[in-house]
Amino acid sequence: MFRDQTIPPDILETVLAAGLHAATGGNLQPYSIIQVEAEGSRQELAKLGDQAFIADAPVSLLFCIDYHRLARWADLLDAPFSATRSFRHFWIAFQDTIICAENICTAADALGLGSVYIGTVLEYFVRLREMFRLPDGVFPVVLLCLGYPRSASL
């Protein structure tokens, strides 16, 4: 699925910037992105997801709703934090997180990269929290594998 080729830092930076500039509800950007490049971590993700190609992607991005960070900002600014009080807030944060991931996919495609969504992270949600030492309030939503595709043909 992916060639054995690293993604140059400037290309990866451009792709990530496209995601970070995605529209969000209230401009809160309620997500964090964990960039996974270490081979051991990629192998572990491939085992967890039961999809060997995950290990072949030179970069995987784990998108998380990050209420921990939002609550810290609210506290620093002496502002109320109410994002955990309704499903509506969660739903908007979920959509914002997926929109960020999709912007990254679009930018990646424009720069010759391929991408694959791994939506089964909910099946190993607890293990991901342990693996990345995620604090309370941080919820993995989707994993995105990035790399140069082996073939452009379908």
KEFITOR-353456 format. One record per atom (N, C-alpha, C): residue number from 1; residue in one letter; atom name; x, y, z. Coordinates in steps of 0.001 Angstrom, whole numbers. Atoms other than C-alpha are relative to their C-alpha. Layout:
# KEFITOR-353456
{NUM,"a","CA",{X,Y,Z}}
...
//
This chain:
# KEFITOR-353456
{1,"m","N",{820,-1183,0}}
{1,"m","CA",{0,0,0}}
{1,"m","C",{872,1258,0}}
{2,"f","N",{-884,-1168,-41}}
{2,"f","CA",{2786,2479,909}}
{2,"f","C",{1416,-400,-405}}
{3,"r","N",{-1403,220,349}}
{3,"r","CA",{6278,2769,-553}}
{3,"r","C",{863,222,1233}}
{4,"d","N",{-965,-196,-1085}}
{4,"d","CA",{9273,2591,1762}}
{4,"d","C",{727,1314,-257}}
{5,"q","N",{-528,-1335,283}}
{5,"q","CA",{9859,6340,1525}}
{5,"q","C",{-491,938,1088}}
{6,"t","N",{393,-946,-1041}}
{6,"t","CA",{9882,8942,4269}}
{6,"t","C",{-679,1222,-627}}
{7,"i","N",{656,-1239,423}}
{7,"i","CA",{7780,12063,4035}}
{7,"i","C",{906,1146,439}}
{8,"p","N",{-870,-1117,-384}}
{8,"p","CA",{10010,15164,3914}}
{8,"p","C",{-699,903,1034}}
{9,"p","N",{591,-836,-1059}}
{9,"p","CA",{9487,17421,6956}}
{9,"p","C",{-825,1172,-514}}
{10,"d","N",{761,-1148,500}}
{10,"d","CA",{8345,20403,4865}}
{10,"d","C",{-1346,-416,-584}}
{11,"i","N",{1267,522,535}}
{11,"i","CA",{5678,18293,3129}}
{11,"i","C",{-937,-332,1156}}
{12,"l","N",{821,365,-1152}}
{12,"l","CA",{4444,16913,6446}}
{12,"l","C",{-506,1254,719}}
{13,"e","N",{399,-1248,-650}}
{13,"e","CA",{4385,20414,7937}}
{13,"e","C",{-1135,678,-769}}
{14,"t","N",{1050,-592,835}}
{14,"t","CA",{2288,21686,5016}}
{14,"t","C",{-1316,-748,165}}
{15,"v","N",{1194,837,-151}}
{15,"v","CA",{-142,18791,5344}}
{15,"v","C",{-652,245,1364}}
{16,"l","N",{540,-241,-1344}}
{16,"l","CA",{-524,19301,9098}}
{16,"l","C",{-600,1406,112}}
{17,"a","N",{520,-1368,-44}}
{17,"a","CA",{-1007,23053,8638}}
{17,"a","C",{-1382,74,-634}}
{18,"a","N",{1324,14,632}}
{18,"a","CA",{-3935,22348,6316}}
{18,"a","C",{-1059,-492,981}}
{19,"g","N",{948,494,-999}}
{19,"g","CA",{-5604,20379,9090}}
{19,"g","C",{-216,994,1117}}
{20,"l","N",{101,-930,-1120}}
{20,"l","CA",{-4856,22912,11783}}
{20,"l","C",{-731,1294,-372}}
{21,"h","N",{739,-1172,450}}
{21,"h","CA",{-6461,25630,9662}}
{21,"h","C",{-1439,-329,-394}}
{22,"a","N",{1382,377,295}}
{22,"a","CA",{-9714,23723,9269}}
{22,"a","C",{-961,791,878}}
{23,"a","N",{1031,-697,-775}}
{23,"a","CA",{-12888,25448,10389}}
{23,"a","C",{-420,-856,1194}}
{24,"t","N",{493,705,-1184}}
{24,"t","CA",{-14054,24541,13902}}
{24,"t","C",{-1081,838,668}}
{25,"g","N",{1053,-690,-729}}
{25,"g","CA",{-17078,25383,16016}}
{25,"g","C",{596,932,1043}}
{26,"g","N",{-518,-976,-953}}
{26,"g","CA",{-16259,28565,17913}}
{26,"g","C",{1498,176,-60}}
{27,"n","N",{-1454,-30,166}}
{27,"n","CA",{-12666,28251,16637}}
{27,"n","C",{727,-600,1201}}
{28,"l","N",{-618,603,-1187}}
{28,"l","CA",{-11939,26047,19659}}
{28,"l","C",{1089,-1022,-333}}
{29,"q","N",{-956,1047,376}}
{29,"q","CA",{-9902,23459,17747}}
{29,"q","C",{101,-1026,1134}}
{30,"p","N",{91,879,-1165}}
{30,"p","CA",{-10967,20797,20280}}
{30,"p","C",{729,-1331,-150}}
{31,"y","N",{-697,1251,265}}
{31,"y","CA",{-8484,18202,19101}}
{31,"y","C",{1501,159,206}}
{32,"s","N",{-1455,97,42}}
{32,"s","CA",{-4902,17135,19438}}
{32,"s","C",{331,-1120,-974}}
{33,"i","N",{-443,998,969}}
{33,"i","CA",{-2969,15118,16887}}
{33,"i","C",{1313,-582,502}}
{34,"i","N",{-1224,690,-407}}
{34,"i","CA",{-398,12546,17925}}
{34,"i","C",{650,-551,-1265}}
{35,"q","N",{-752,429,1179}}
{35,"q","CA",{2209,12019,15204}}
{35,"q","C",{830,-1221,367}}
{36,"v","N",{-671,1266,-300}}
{36,"v","CA",{3485,8432,15167}}
{36,"v","C",{929,-363,-1159}}
{37,"e","N",{-984,359,1015}}
{37,"e","CA",{6694,7692,13280}}
{37,"e","C",{916,-1141,454}}
{38,"a","N",{-893,1046,-508}}
{38,"a","CA",{8643,5303,15530}}
{38,"a","C",{-488,-1374,-457}}
{39,"e","N",{374,1307,552}}
{39,"e","CA",{8711,1820,14029}}
{39,"e","C",{-703,-881,1021}}
{40,"g","N",{631,818,-1027}}
{40,"g","CA",{7850,106,17311}}
{40,"g","C",{-1449,389,238}}
{41,"s","N",{1370,-478,-190}}
{41,"s","CA",{4754,2256,17762}}
{41,"s","C",{-867,-320,-1208}}
{42,"r","N",{756,340,1210}}
{42,"r","CA",{3702,1723,14140}}
{42,"r","C",{-337,-1489,-20}}
{43,"q","N",{253,1446,-73}}
{43,"q","CA",{4066,-2040,14625}}
{43,"q","C",{-1111,-307,999}}
{44,"e","N",{1039,205,-1023}}
{44,"e","CA",{1954,-1875,17787}}
{44,"e","C",{-1368,420,-521}}
{45,"l","N",{1269,-441,582}}
{45,"l","CA",{-750,110,15979}}
{45,"l","C",{-512,-1012,-1023}}
{46,"a","N",{395,1007,992}}
{46,"a","CA",{-746,-2472,13175}}
{46,"a","C",{-579,-1240,685}}
{47,"k","N",{529,1158,-752}}
{47,"k","CA",{-1237,-5276,15713}}
{47,"k","C",{-1367,311,595}}
{48,"l","N",{1268,-376,-622}}
{48,"l","CA",{-3985,-3424,17547}}
{48,"l","C",{-1122,59,-1025}}
{49,"g","N",{1008,-153,1041}}
{49,"g","CA",{-5829,-2624,14342}}
{49,"g","C",{-169,-1219,-875}}
{50,"d","N",{27,1229,798}}
{50,"d","CA",{-5162,-6070,12863}}
{50,"d","C",{55,321,-1500}}
{51,"q","N",{-183,-409,1390}}
{51,"q","CA",{-4067,-4353,9645}}
{51,"q","C",{1485,279,-209}}
{52,"a","N",{-1462,-55,116}}
{52,"a","CA",{-423,-4961,8721}}
{52,"a","C",{510,1254,-712}}
{53,"f","N",{-486,-1151,768}}
{53,"f","CA",{-183,-2045,6280}}
{53,"f","C",{211,1235,859}}
{54,"i","N",{-183,-1159,-878}}
{54,"i","CA",{-423,413,9198}}
{54,"i","C",{1483,172,332}}
{55,"a","N",{-1431,-63,-327}}
{55,"a","CA",{3181,-452,10047}}
{55,"a","C",{829,513,-1172}}
{56,"d","N",{-733,-445,1188}}
{56,"d","CA",{4229,368,6461}}
{56,"d","C",{-102,1504,-233}}
{57,"a","N",{158,-1445,172}}
{57,"a","CA",{2972,3948,6641}}
{57,"a","C",{1105,709,777}}
{58,"p","N",{-1085,-676,-721}}
{58,"p","CA",{5918,6204,7491}}
{58,"p","C",{-503,918,1109}}
{59,"v","N",{590,-867,-1018}}
{59,"v","CA",{3579,8465,9487}}
{59,"v","C",{-1454,-401,201}}
{60,"s","N",{1410,137,-345}}
{60,"s","CA",{336,7799,11279}}
{60,"s","C",{-348,1128,956}}
{61,"l","N",{476,-1094,-839}}
{61,"l","CA",{-1693,10520,12933}}
{61,"l","C",{-1212,-486,776}}
{62,"l","N",{1127,366,-842}}
{62,"l","CA",{-3973,9771,15867}}
{62,"l","C",{-710,1296,404}}
{63,"f","N",{803,-1183,-286}}
{63,"f","CA",{-6715,12401,16110}}
{63,"f","C",{-828,-268,1246}}
{64,"c","N",{701,151,-1279}}
{64,"c","CA",{-8144,12887,19586}}
{64,"c","C",{-798,1248,317}}
{65,"i","N",{694,-1122,-621}}
{65,"i","CA",{-10856,15069,21028}}
{65,"i","C",{771,277,1283}}
{66,"d","N",{-857,-328,-1143}}
{66,"d","CA",{-8903,16929,23695}}
{66,"d","C",{-668,1014,933}}
{67,"y","N",{628,-853,-1011}}
{67,"y","CA",{-11092,18281,26476}}
{67,"y","C",{987,370,1100}}
{68,"h","N",{-1016,-301,-1013}}
{68,"h","CA",{-8067,18148,28784}}
{68,"h","C",{653,1350,-307}}
{69,"r","N",{-649,-1249,414}}
{69,"r","CA",{-6342,20929,26821}}
{69,"r","C",{-976,1166,77}}
{70,"l","N",{988,-1077,-40}}
{70,"l","CA",{-9543,22964,26468}}
{70,"l","C",{-310,435,1428}}
{71,"a","N",{274,-324,-1409}}
{71,"a","CA",{-10228,22750,30202}}
{71,"a","C",{1167,781,607}}
{72,"r","N",{-1171,-738,-503}}
{72,"r","CA",{-6664,23904,30941}}
{72,"r","C",{-17,1447,-483}}
{73,"w","N",{72,-1363,530}}
{73,"w","CA",{-7077,26916,28633}}
{73,"w","C",{-1080,797,722}}
{74,"a","N",{1090,-697,-696}}
{74,"a","CA",{-10408,27792,30233}}
{74,"a","C",{446,407,1404}}
{75,"d","N",{-473,-296,-1354}}
{75,"d","CA",{-8816,27593,33676}}
{75,"d","C",{1006,1156,-2}}
{76,"l","N",{-1000,-1070,87}}
{76,"l","CA",{-5883,29786,32649}}
{76,"l","C",{-630,1366,-284}}
{77,"l","N",{659,-1253,377}}
{77,"l","CA",{-8288,32394,31278}}
{77,"l","C",{-1175,350,919}}
{78,"d","N",{1113,-198,-929}}
{78,"d","CA",{-10702,32185,34236}}
{78,"d","C",{-1352,-11,-719}}
{79,"a","N",{1234,135,775}}
{79,"a","CA",{-13417,31130,31797}}
{79,"a","C",{-701,-1298,397}}
{80,"p","N",{707,1249,-320}}
{80,"p","CA",{-16135,28559,32400}}
{80,"p","C",{293,-1066,-1050}}
{81,"f","N",{-185,1112,925}}
{81,"f","CA",{-15603,25129,30846}}
{81,"f","C",{-1252,-861,64}}
{82,"s","N",{1273,723,3}}
{82,"s","CA",{-18873,23541,29824}}
{82,"s","C",{-93,-1038,-1102}}
{83,"a","N",{31,901,1157}}
{83,"a","CA",{-17898,21318,26895}}
{83,"a","C",{-428,-1418,342}}
{84,"t","N",{352,1375,-359}}
{84,"t","CA",{-18544,18120,28830}}
{84,"t","C",{-1426,-109,544}}
{85,"r","N",{1349,-7,-587}}
{85,"r","CA",{-22089,19072,29862}}
{85,"r","C",{-1104,-430,-953}}
{86,"s","N",{1064,402,921}}
{86,"s","CA",{-23952,18096,26698}}
{86,"s","C",{565,-816,-1146}}
{87,"f","N",{-385,792,1167}}
{87,"f","CA",{-23866,15660,23835}}
{87,"f","C",{290,909,-1190}}
{88,"r","N",{-198,-937,1112}}
{88,"r","CA",{-24087,18612,21432}}
{88,"r","C",{1449,471,-71}}
{89,"h","N",{-1397,-427,-20}}
{89,"h","CA",{-20654,19832,22520}}
{89,"h","C",{920,-1125,-489}}
{90,"f","N",{-804,1141,448}}
{90,"f","CA",{-19207,16352,22048}}
{90,"f","C",{-148,-179,-1514}}
{91,"w","N",{248,230,1422}}
{91,"w","CA",{-20812,16027,18628}}
{91,"w","C",{720,1035,-859}}
{92,"i","N",{-723,-1040,742}}
{92,"i","CA",{-19375,19352,17451}}
{92,"i","C",{1501,-266,47}}
{93,"a","N",{-1427,318,-121}}
{93,"a","CA",{-15921,18377,18784}}
{93,"a","C",{369,-1184,-895}}
{94,"f","N",{-241,1168,861}}
{94,"f","CA",{-16185,15034,16972}}
{94,"f","C",{60,440,-1462}}
{95,"q","N",{10,-487,1381}}
{95,"q","CA",{-17101,16752,13706}}
{95,"q","C",{1240,837,-304}}
{96,"d","N",{-1191,-832,198}}
{96,"d","CA",{-14304,19301,14112}}
{96,"d","C",{1248,-861,-183}}
{97,"t","N",{-1158,895,66}}
{97,"t","CA",{-11808,16491,14640}}
{97,"t","C",{54,-704,-1355}}
{98,"i","N",{54,683,1295}}
{98,"i","CA",{-12943,14632,11515}}
{98,"i","C",{251,987,-1146}}
{99,"i","N",{-250,-1011,1030}}
{99,"i","CA",{-12937,17853,9461}}
{99,"i","C",{1502,292,-94}}
{100,"c","N",{-1456,-195,-9}}
{100,"c","CA",{-9309,18425,10511}}
{100,"c","C",{687,-1143,-735}}
{101,"a","N",{-597,1174,652}}
{101,"a","CA",{-8424,14875,9441}}
{101,"a","C",{-249,31,-1507}}
{102,"e","N",{314,-47,1436}}
{102,"e","CA",{-10184,15334,6096}}
{102,"e","C",{798,1086,-709}}
{103,"n","N",{-844,-1033,603}}
{103,"n","CA",{-8346,18594,5413}}
{103,"n","C",{1414,-529,-223}}
{104,"i","N",{-1336,591,137}}
{104,"i","CA",{-5111,16697,6001}}
{104,"i","C",{18,-987,-1161}}
{105,"c","N",{71,939,1135}}
{105,"c","CA",{-6214,13973,3563}}
{105,"c","C",{21,737,-1327}}
{106,"t","N",{59,-778,1237}}
{106,"t","CA",{-7002,16576,911}}
{106,"t","C",{1364,598,-330}}
{107,"a","N",{-1335,-573,218}}
{107,"a","CA",{-3650,18329,1359}}
{107,"a","C",{1007,-1092,-372}}
{108,"a","N",{-914,1116,294}}
{108,"a","CA",{-1812,14990,1375}}
{108,"a","C",{-152,-443,-1449}}
{109,"d","N",{259,415,1376}}
{109,"d","CA",{-3463,13980,-1885}}
{109,"d","C",{564,1019,-988}}
{110,"a","N",{-495,-1054,888}}
{110,"a","CA",{-2574,17337,-3477}}
{110,"a","C",{1520,-23,-113}}
{111,"l","N",{-1460,32,-9}}
{111,"l","CA",{1078,16743,-2561}}
{111,"l","C",{560,-1378,-355}}
{112,"g","N",{-459,1304,479}}
{112,"g","CA",{1240,13182,-3928}}
{112,"g","C",{27,-1103,1040}}
{113,"l","N",{48,1025,-1047}}
{113,"l","CA",{686,11323,-664}}
{113,"l","C",{-1326,-748,-66}}
{114,"g","N",{1227,752,-177}}
{114,"g","CA",{-1862,8627,5}}
{114,"g","C",{-359,5,1475}}
{115,"s","N",{450,42,-1389}}
{115,"s","CA",{-3940,8339,3149}}
{115,"s","C",{-1054,-1083,162}}
{116,"v","N",{991,1029,-315}}
{116,"v","CA",{-6016,5652,4823}}
{116,"v","C",{-518,269,1401}}
{117,"y","N",{639,-137,-1308}}
{117,"y","CA",{-8499,6190,7638}}
{117,"y","C",{-83,-1357,673}}
{118,"i","N",{206,1191,-818}}
{118,"i","CA",{-8503,3611,10424}}
{118,"i","C",{-1028,398,1053}}
{119,"g","N",{1085,-403,-880}}
{119,"g","CA",{-11854,4076,12092}}
{119,"g","C",{-267,-949,1138}}
{120,"t","N",{252,1020,-1027}}
{120,"t","CA",{-11648,1004,14285}}
{120,"t","C",{701,303,1319}}
{121,"v","N",{-714,-315,-1237}}
{121,"v","CA",{-9735,2841,17018}}
{121,"v","C",{-885,-184,1227}}
{122,"l","N",{891,213,-1146}}
{122,"l","CA",{-12811,2534,19224}}
{122,"l","C",{109,-1415,552}}
{123,"e","N",{-133,1383,-444}}
{123,"e","CA",{-12184,-1203,19374}}
{123,"e","C",{1191,-201,937}}
{124,"y","N",{-1166,96,-880}}
{124,"y","CA",{-8842,-629,21113}}
{124,"y","C",{293,1350,658}}
{125,"f","N",{-20,-1318,-631}}
{125,"f","CA",{-9601,2732,22677}}
{125,"f","C",{818,3,1294}}
{126,"v","N",{-689,51,-1300}}
{126,"v","CA",{-8341,1728,26153}}
{126,"v","C",{1495,-213,-211}}
{127,"r","N",{-1420,272,258}}
{127,"r","CA",{-5064,366,24781}}
{127,"r","C",{716,1237,-567}}
{128,"l","N",{-589,-1236,535}}
{128,"l","CA",{-4446,3587,22827}}
{128,"l","C",{224,1015,1108}}
{129,"r","N",{-156,-937,-1129}}
{129,"r","CA",{-5015,5639,25962}}
{129,"r","C",{1226,-380,822}}
{130,"e","N",{-1167,464,-753}}
{130,"e","CA",{-2421,3489,27753}}
{130,"e","C",{1283,228,-793}}
{131,"m","N",{-1186,-80,851}}
{131,"m","CA",{36,3424,24844}}
{131,"m","C",{547,1428,-83}}
{132,"f","N",{-425,-1388,161}}
{132,"f","CA",{105,7205,24488}}
{132,"f","C",{-146,816,1286}}
{133,"r","N",{131,-643,-1320}}
{133,"r","CA",{-494,7971,28182}}
{133,"r","C",{-923,1220,-68}}
{134,"l","N",{941,-1100,169}}
{134,"l","CA",{-3522,10079,27378}}
{134,"l","C",{-668,332,1330}}
{135,"p","N",{653,-400,-1254}}
{135,"p","CA",{-4900,12077,30306}}
{135,"p","C",{-1521,-101,-125}}
{136,"d","N",{1459,-29,14}}
{136,"d","CA",{-8556,12074,31297}}
{136,"d","C",{-455,1153,-877}}
{137,"g","N",{539,-1034,874}}
{137,"g","CA",{-10601,14032,28790}}
{137,"g","C",{557,-21,-1410}}
{138,"v","N",{-550,122,1349}}
{138,"v","CA",{-8619,12931,25720}}
{138,"v","C",{-498,-1319,-585}}
{139,"f","N",{683,1153,579}}
{139,"f","CA",{-10511,10557,23414}}
{139,"f","C",{459,-245,-1436}}
{140,"p","N",{-365,326,1376}}
{140,"p","CA",{-9015,8869,20331}}
{140,"p","C",{-1245,-146,-876}}
{141,"v","N",{1137,30,916}}
{141,"v","CA",{-11343,9300,17355}}
{141,"v","C",{321,-788,-1263}}
{142,"v","N",{-349,661,1258}}
{142,"v","CA",{-9549,8164,14200}}
{142,"v","C",{1516,17,-174}}
{143,"l","N",{-1415,83,360}}
{143,"l","CA",{-6105,7067,13020}}
{143,"l","C",{86,219,-1502}}
{144,"l","N",{-197,-269,1415}}
{144,"l","CA",{-4844,8331,9668}}
{144,"l","C",{1426,-376,-373}}
{145,"c","N",{-1322,419,493}}
{145,"c","CA",{-1975,6594,7878}}
{145,"c","C",{338,810,-1238}}
{146,"l","N",{-458,-798,1129}}
{146,"l","CA",{70,8706,5459}}
{146,"l","C",{1276,-585,-579}}
{147,"g","N",{-1222,445,670}}
{147,"g","CA",{2679,7755,2902}}
{147,"g","C",{-152,133,-1491}}
{148,"y","N",{53,-15,1457}}
{148,"y","CA",{3557,7618,-737}}
{148,"y","C",{-560,-1339,-477}}
{149,"p","N",{615,1262,433}}
{149,"p","CA",{1321,5064,-2454}}
{149,"p","C",{921,-790,-924}}
{150,"r","N",{-789,874,885}}
{150,"r","CA",{2919,2090,-4165}}
{150,"r","C",{-394,175,-1449}}
{151,"s","N",{495,-126,1356}}
{151,"s","CA",{732,2573,-7215}}
{151,"s","C",{-1143,991,-20}}
{152,"a","N",{1082,-978,123}}
{152,"a","CA",{-1532,5350,-8388}}
{152,"a","C",{-1235,-624,-636}}
{153,"s","N",{1157,637,665}}
{153,"s","CA",{-3786,2900,-10256}}
{153,"s","C",{-883,-682,1025}}
{154,"l","N",{964,647,-891}}
{154,"l","CA",{-6914,1513,-8656}}
{154,"l","C",{-176,-1417,-397}}
//
